[in-house]
Amino acid sequence: MQSTKAPEFSLDRPLSSALATIRAVLFSPRAFYSNFPADGPLKEPVLFVLLVGTVFGVLWAVKDLILNVATGGFGPGDLRAAVVEGLLFALLSPVGVAVAAAVYLLSIRTFVGKIADFPQVYRLLAYAYSAFVLAWVPVLGSVAISYALLVLMGIAIKEIYETSFLTAVITALVGFVPVSSALVWVIAVALIS
């Protein structure tokens, strides 16, 4: 039974709604997802992912520039590379979330049933993506990504599709493994090149 609607990103109030959404997802995920309408438009979640991806990209670029300056390895190409990497990450974030949503959709349909569709899972994952605002911090990054893809998605699956705890854990874990493996591979390739 839904008592109040979860705070979602709104184009009418982009900054305040984004902050309210991030705060609700990160600090009260069970309450957020238990009041979250899984069916709804994709425009706002896609723009929310783009916004979070932009924040991550900018903070990642600034961190890299600071590290380069601190180690004495700062050159004119470093600024250009940091800006391009940040911009690419921001622009490709909605695509990355779409790919991850497709993986989670397969997992949900396998373990929960054919009760989910792609737009629903994209919406769930788009708001779980809130944790990526912390992913630019070196040690906290892997924890934030795991929190988003495993814990928040597990809670979302349990609350939205009313599954048992064990089913939600297995479903989230089966989605988490390929998505996190792909992320590790992409990051490794980016660091090598």
N, C-alpha and C positions, 0 to 999 in steps of 0.2 A: 504494500500500500504506500503510495507516494504522497508525502505530506507537502513538501515544497519542491519546486523545481531547482535542479542544480544550477549554480552560476556558470553560464556558458559565455564564450567570447561573443561580443556583439560589435558590429560596425558602428553602431550609434555611440558607443562609449569604448573605443578600442583599448585605451591604456588602463582604465579602471576595471573594465571587464576582464582583460587579460590578467591583471594582477589578482583579481578575485578568483578567477578560475585556477590559476597556478597555486594560490594559497589553499583553496579547497581541495584540489587534487593531491597536493603534496602532504598536507597536514590532516585532512579528513577524507581519505579516499573512499572509505566504506560509505560514509554519508553522501559523498558526491555521487558515486555510482548507484547507490540505492535510490536516488532521486533523479537520475539521469534518464532522459528520453532517448533510447537507442535509435529510434527512427527520427529522422529530421534531415534538414538540409546539409549539404557537404561544403557549401561556400565558406561558412564561418570556421569550421574545423580546418579546412585547407589553409585559410588565411592565418589562423592561429598557429599552425605548424610553420608557416612561412615566417611569422613574427618571432617565434621561439628559435627557429633556425637562424634568423638574422642576429638575434641577441647572442646566440652561441657563437656564430661565425665572427662577429665583432670582438667578443671577449677572447676567443681563441687567437685571433690575429694580434690583438693588443698584448696578450700573454707572450706570444712568440716574439714580437718585436722587443718587448722588455727583456726577455731572456737573451736575445741576440745583442742588444745594447750592453747588458750586464756582462756578457762573456767577451765583449769586444769584437764580435763577428758581424757587426751591422754594416750592410752595404746598401746601395741604392736599389738593387734587385730584391732585397728582403722586403721592403715596403710594398713593392708591386706584387710579389708572391703572396704576402700575407693578405692583401686586399683581394686578390683573385681567388685564393683559397676560401676566404670568408664568404665572398659573393657566391662562389660555386656551391658551398655547403648550404647557404641560405636558399638558393634557387632550387637545389636538388632535394631539399628536405621533404617537400610534399610527395615527391616520387619515391623516396626511400620509405616513407610511412606507408605509401600505397603498396609497395612490395611486401613490407612487413605485415600489413593488414591481410594481404592475400595468403601469406603463410599461416597466420593465426586463424583465418577463416577455414582453411583446410583442417587445422587442428580442432577447431570448434565443431565443425561438421563431422569429424571422425569420432570425437569423444562425447559430445553433448547431443548432437543430432542436427538435422537440417533445419534449424530454427533461426539461423543467422544468415545475413546477406552482406555483401561487400560494404555498402555504405554504412551499415551499423558498426561493423568491425573497424572501419576507418575512423568513425567518430570516436569509438572507445580508445583506439590507439592514439589518435590525434591529441586527446587530452592527457593520456598517460605520458605523452611526449613532453609534458611540462617539466619533467625531471631533467631534461636536457639543458635547462637554463643553468644547471650546476655542473654539467659534464665537461666544461672547459677547465675546471680545476684539476691539476694533475692526478692526485690520488683519489679524489672524490669522483672523478669522471666514471671510472668503471663501476663504482657503487651506484651512482645516479642512473647509469644505463641499465644495470641489472634491476634496480628498483623499478624503473619504468616498464621494462619488458617482461619482468617476472612477477614482481609483487603487485604493481598497479594493474597489470593485465589479468592477473589471477583474481584480484578483488573484483575487477570489472566483469569478468566472466561469471564469477559466483553470484554477484548481485543482479546483473542484467538477465542472465539465463537461468537463474535460480537453481544452480547445480549444488552438489555436495562439495565440501571443502576439498576432498581428495580428487574429485573429478576436475575441479577448477585448477588445482595444483598441477595435475598431469597435463591438462590441456595447455596451460600457460607454459609449462616446461617444454613440451613438444614444440610449441611455437618459438620459444626463447632460444633453443639450441641452434637451429639453422640461422636465425636472424642475428644472434650475437656472433656466431662463427663468421658470417658474411661481413659484419662490422669489423671484426678483428682483422680479417683478410684485407678489407679496403683500407683500414688505417695502416696496416703494415706496408701495403703497396705505396700509399701516399708518403710514408716516412722514408722508404727506400729511394723513391724517385726525387 
